[in-house]
Amino acid sequence: MIHIGIKRKYRKYTSRIFTWSIIAILIIVYAIELFFDVNNDINKLLDFGCMNNIAVVTKLQFWRLFTAQFIHAGFFHIICNIVMIYFFGMFLEQFLGHIRYLTIYLLSGVGGNLLSFALGQDNVISCGASTAVFGLMGSVLALYFLNNDNIIAIIIGRQAFLLLICNIVVDFFMPSVDIIGHIGGTITGFLLTIILGSIFFKDAPSKIRVLFCAIFIIYLVYCLRQGMVINL
């Protein structure tokens, strides 16, 4: 009886509807950008919804923290992110469940932009799904942290760790990359996975989840408070 129940539960989450939906939305948004020639104009990118600290503070456009993750500044930019979303999404949506996966993905995008809002440069714009992608890496690391005796978690966790380190090292040599946003996305994805748990893997004890929830709240408050101070 238990075995059958697990198999049915497994089948329920074998579809990756949100992973494919996210990829489709990113492609559609990028097609719209190309149609309106948004990529070649900073002002158009800003109007389209890119992240900019000054706009958030002076005009209270906090929605940019969310919309920036759907906009890309070039073909190579979006292709890299789509490949990473596919790679990690195929695994995570299956083992986190649809709603947890989507929540972690979207909030990691916001969380990454929040840290950039707090510590990044104020007179630049940023965009891209990479904050959310790094959140997926952080999510995989959290599953590995909690399930280091599970062969699946070990394999994917090690791959995520290597990709994370390689990407951060590369970021240091690319001044146009928002490394702070990437770190923020990783932190958010890691924390949320500990808090929300998963379907098929072992979850953290209740006390640990409460502790990480408190840490996440402190993270949000700090980023918002720090971000409201502009250093021009």
C-alpha positions in Angstrom: 0.0 0.0 0.0 2.7 2.5 0.9 4.7 1.6 -2.2 1.8 2.2 -4.5 1.0 5.5 -2.8 4.6 6.7 -3.3 4.5 5.7 -7.0 1.3 7.6 -7.5 2.7 10.6 -5.7 5.8 10.4 -7.8 3.8 10.3 -11.0 1.9 13.4 -9.9 5.1 15.5 -9.9 6.9 14.0 -12.9 5.6 16.7 -15.2 7.7 19.9 -15.3 4.9 22.3 -16.2 6.3 25.3 -14.4 9.8 24.8 -15.7 8.5 24.8 -19.3 6.2 27.7 -18.5 9.0 29.8 -17.2 11.1 29.1 -20.2 8.2 29.9 -22.5 7.5 33.2 -20.7 11.2 34.2 -20.9 11.2 33.5 -24.7 8.0 35.5 -25.2 9.2 38.4 -23.2 12.5 38.4 -25.1 10.7 38.3 -28.5 8.7 41.4 -27.4 12.0 43.1 -26.5 13.3 42.3 -30.0 10.1 43.6 -31.6 10.4 46.9 -29.8 14.2 47.1 -30.1 14.5 47.3 -26.3 18.0 45.7 -26.0 19.8 48.5 -27.7 18.4 51.3 -25.6 19.0 51.7 -21.8 16.0 53.9 -21.4 13.7 51.4 -23.0 15.2 48.6 -20.8 14.4 50.8 -17.8 10.9 51.4 -19.0 10.4 47.7 -19.7 11.0 46.9 -16.0 14.7 46.4 -15.4 16.0 46.8 -11.8 17.3 50.3 -10.9 17.9 51.3 -7.3 17.1 55.0 -7.8 13.8 54.3 -9.5 12.8 51.9 -6.7 13.6 54.5 -4.0 12.6 57.8 -5.6 9.5 56.5 -7.4 8.7 53.6 -5.1 8.8 51.2 -8.1 9.3 48.1 -6.0 7.7 45.9 -8.7 11.1 46.1 -10.5 12.4 43.7 -7.9 10.1 41.1 -9.5 9.9 42.1 -13.2 13.7 42.4 -13.8 14.1 38.6 -13.7 12.0 38.2 -16.9 14.0 40.7 -19.0 17.3 39.9 -20.8 19.9 42.2 -22.4 20.9 39.9 -25.2 20.6 36.5 -26.9 23.6 34.9 -25.1 22.2 36.2 -21.8 18.8 34.5 -22.2 20.2 31.3 -23.7 22.6 30.7 -20.7 19.7 31.2 -18.3 17.3 29.0 -20.1 19.9 26.1 -20.2 20.4 26.5 -16.5 16.7 26.6 -15.7 16.2 23.5 -17.8 19.1 21.7 -16.1 18.1 22.4 -12.5 14.3 22.7 -13.1 13.9 19.2 -14.5 15.3 17.9 -11.2 13.9 20.4 -8.7 10.3 20.6 -9.8 10.0 16.9 -9.6 11.4 16.6 -6.0 10.2 19.9 -4.5 6.7 19.8 -6.1 5.2 22.4 -8.4 4.2 25.1 -5.9 7.3 24.9 -3.8 9.5 25.0 -6.9 7.7 28.0 -8.4 7.7 29.8 -5.1 11.5 29.3 -4.6 12.2 30.2 -8.2 10.3 33.5 -8.2 11.3 34.6 -4.7 14.9 33.8 -5.4 14.7 36.3 -8.3 13.3 38.9 -6.0 15.7 38.0 -3.2 18.7 38.4 -5.4 17.5 41.7 -6.6 16.9 42.7 -3.0 20.5 42.1 -2.0 21.6 44.1 -5.1 19.2 46.8 -4.1 20.9 46.9 -0.6 24.6 46.6 -1.6 24.8 47.2 -5.4 25.5 50.3 -7.4 22.6 52.8 -7.6 23.2 54.4 -11.0 23.1 51.2 -13.0 20.3 48.9 -14.3 20.2 45.1 -14.1 18.1 42.4 -15.5 17.9 38.7 -16.2 16.8 35.4 -14.7 20.2 34.6 -13.3 19.2 35.7 -9.7 16.4 33.1 -9.9 18.8 30.5 -11.5 21.3 31.0 -8.7 18.4 30.5 -6.3 17.8 27.1 -7.9 21.5 26.3 -7.3 21.0 27.3 -3.7 18.0 25.1 -3.5 19.9 22.1 -4.7 22.6 22.8 -2.2 20.0 22.9 0.6 18.7 19.5 -0.5 22.3 18.1 -0.5 22.9 19.7 2.9 19.9 17.9 4.4 20.3 14.6 2.5 24.0 13.9 2.1 23.3 10.2 2.4 21.1 10.3 -0.7 22.9 9.4 -4.0 20.6 11.6 -6.1 21.1 14.6 -3.8 24.8 14.0 -3.7 25.3 13.9 -7.5 23.1 17.0 -8.2 24.4 18.8 -5.2 28.0 18.4 -6.2 27.2 19.6 -9.7 25.4 22.6 -8.4 28.3 23.4 -6.1 30.9 23.3 -8.9 28.7 25.4 -11.2 28.1 27.9 -8.4 31.8 28.3 -7.7 32.7 28.5 -11.4 30.0 31.1 -12.0 31.0 33.3 -9.1 34.7 33.1 -10.1 33.8 34.2 -13.6 31.6 36.9 -12.3 34.6 38.6 -10.6 36.2 39.1 -14.1 33.0 40.4 -15.7 32.2 43.9 -14.3 28.8 44.0 -16.1 27.6 41.0 -14.1 25.6 41.6 -10.9 27.5 39.2 -8.7 25.7 40.6 -5.6 22.4 39.7 -7.1 23.7 36.2 -7.8 24.8 35.7 -4.2 21.5 37.0 -3.0 19.6 34.6 -5.2 21.7 31.7 -3.9 21.0 32.7 -0.3 17.3 33.1 -0.9 17.0 29.7 -2.7 18.9 28.0 0.1 16.9 29.5 2.9 13.5 28.9 1.3 14.3 25.3 0.6 15.2 24.7 4.2 12.0 26.5 5.3 9.5 24.9 2.8 11.0 21.5 2.6 10.5 19.0 -0.3 8.3 16.1 -1.3 10.7 13.2 -1.6 13.7 14.2 0.4 14.2 14.5 4.2 13.3 17.9 5.6 15.0 19.9 8.3 13.7 19.6 11.9 11.0 22.1 12.9 13.4 24.1 15.1 15.8 24.5 12.2 13.1 25.6 9.9 11.9 28.2 12.4 15.4 29.5 12.8 15.9 29.8 9.0 12.6 31.5 8.7 13.8 34.1 11.2 17.0 34.5 9.3 15.1 35.0 6.0 12.9 37.7 7.6 16.1 39.4 8.9 17.6 39.2 5.4 14.5 40.9 3.9 14.3 43.6 6.5 18.1 44.4 6.2 17.9 44.5 2.4 14.9 46.8 2.3 16.3 49.1 5.0 19.8 49.3 3.5 18.4 49.7 0.0 16.5 52.8 0.9 19.8 54.6 1.5 21.2 55.8 -1.8 24.9 56.6 -2.1 25.2 58.5 -5.3 
